[in-house]
């Protein structure tokens, strides 16, 4: 089967490395976003009693996911420029 070598390759990758990378990225982005303009704007929207808090949460979460996706794409595009 074609999938068997691929599954072996995936299982050979250290999950500890992946979890460490995830923790590092999560921690740095989370700390960078605390008291950021985005968070303050979200706080102001959510503090208004007339607004739906679920809509504020979903809107801000979608914006952050899209911004992160664009940044990951831009990083992958710029990666060849880093190679000698």
N, C-alpha and C positions, 0 to 999 in steps of 0.2 A: 504494500500500500504506500501511496505517496505521503499520506499524513503521518505515518509512523516516525520517520526521521525528524519531521518538523515538531512533533510532540516531544520527542527526545531532546531536541534542541531547546525547546521552551522549558522543559523541566530541568535542564542543566543550568539554566540561568539562575543565579542565586536570588531567591526571594528576599533574602536579607538585604542585598544590595538595592533591590527595587523598593523595599519598605524604607530603607534609609534615605534614598533619593526622594521618595514621596514625603517623608517627614521633614527633610531639609527644605524642599520647595514649599510645602504647606506652611511650615514655621516662618520662613522668611517673607512669604507673601502675606500671611496673616498679620505679622508684626508691621509690615509696611503699610497695610491697609487701615490699621487702627488709627482713628482720628484723621484719616485722609479725607479729602474733599468729597469723595464718593460716599463715604460713610456718613459724613455730616449732612449731606443732601438727603440720603436715605432716612436718617434720623428725623430731619425736618418734615419730610413727607409723611412719615409714620406718626409724628406727633399731632398731625391735624386729625381731629376726630371725624371729619367728614370723609376722609379717604379710607378705602379698604386696605387694611394692612396686608392681606394676602396679595393683593395686586402690587403693592409697594415691594414686598419681598420678591415676588416673581419677576417684576420688572428689573429690580436691581440685580438679582441673581442672573437673569438672562444677559444683562449688559456686561456683567463681570465675566461670564462664560464666553461671550462673543469677543470681548477685549483680550482675554487670555488665548483664545483660539487664533486670533489675528497675530498676537505676539509670538506664539509657537510657530505659526506659518512663516512669519518674517524671519525668525531665527533659523528656520530650516533653509530658507532662501539665501540668507547671508552666510551660512555655514561654509559653502564652497569658497567664499572669499577669504576665509581664515586659513585654508590649507596652503602650504608652500608650493 
